[in-house]
Amino acid sequence: MTTIIAFVAFIVVALVGWCIAEAKGKYVTYENNEQEQAVLDQNRKALEQNGFHELNIKDVIRTIATTGYSAV
C-alpha cells in the first residue's frame, strides 16, 4: 500500500512540475533593454562590415558534401 501511495505522489509531483514549466514558458518572457539591444545592433553591424552573411539552405547544401564518400 505504501508503494502505491509513493508512486501516486511521484506522479502528482511530476505533473505539477511539468505544468509549472509549461506555464513559465508561456507567461514569463524576456525582452532586451535599450543597452542590450544597442550592443546586439553594434555586433550585427560589425559582422556585416566584415563580410558575414547568414547562409540559407541552398548555400548550406552547396557547401557541404551531400553525396557521401566514394572509395573507388
GIKA-V598548 format. One record per residue. N is the residue number from 1. RES is the residue in three letters. NEAR is the number of other ideal C-beta (glycine too) atoms within 12 Angstrom. D_CENTER is the distance of its C-alpha to the mean C-alpha in whole Angstrom. Layout:
N,RES,NEAR,D_CENTER ; N,RES,NEAR,D_CENTER
//
This chain:
1,MET,7,43 ; 2,THR,8,41 ; 3,THR,9,38 ; 4,ILE,10,38 ; 5,ILE,11,37 ; 6,ALA,12,35 ; 7,PHE,13,33 ; 8,VAL,14,33 ; 9,ALA,14,32 ; 10,PHE,14,29 ; 11,ILE,14,28 ; 12,VAL,14,28 ; 13,VAL,14,26 ; 14,ALA,14,23 ; 15,LEU,14,23 ; 16,VAL,14,24 ; 17,GLY,14,21 ; 18,TRP,14,18 ; 19,CYS,15,20 ; 20,ILE,15,19 ; 21,ALA,14,15 ; 22,GLU,13,15 ; 23,ALA,12,17 ; 24,LYS,13,16 ; 25,GLY,12,12 ; 26,LYS,10,15 ; 27,TYR,11,17 ; 28,VAL,11,16 ; 29,THR,8,14 ; 30,TYR,9,14 ; 31,GLU,8,16 ; 32,ASN,12,17 ; 33,ASN,10,21 ; 34,GLU,10,23 ; 35,GLN,10,23 ; 36,GLU,13,19 ; 37,GLN,13,19 ; 38,ALA,13,22 ; 39,VAL,14,21 ; 40,LEU,15,18 ; 41,ASP,15,21 ; 42,GLN,14,23 ; 43,ASN,15,20 ; 44,ARG,16,20 ; 45,LYS,13,23 ; 46,ALA,13,24 ; 47,LEU,14,22 ; 48,GLU,13,24 ; 49,GLN,11,27 ; 50,ASN,10,26 ; 51,GLY,7,26 ; 52,PHE,12,22 ; 53,HIS,11,21 ; 54,GLU,10,18 ; 55,LEU,12,18 ; 56,ASN,10,18 ; 57,ILE,11,19 ; 58,LYS,10,22 ; 59,ASP,11,22 ; 60,VAL,12,20 ; 61,ILE,12,22 ; 62,ARG,11,25 ; 63,THR,11,24 ; 64,ILE,12,23 ; 65,ALA,10,26 ; 66,THR,11,25 ; 67,THR,7,29 ; 68,GLY,8,29 ; 69,TYR,7,32 ; 70,SER,6,35 ; 71,ALA,4,38 ; 72,VAL,4,41
//
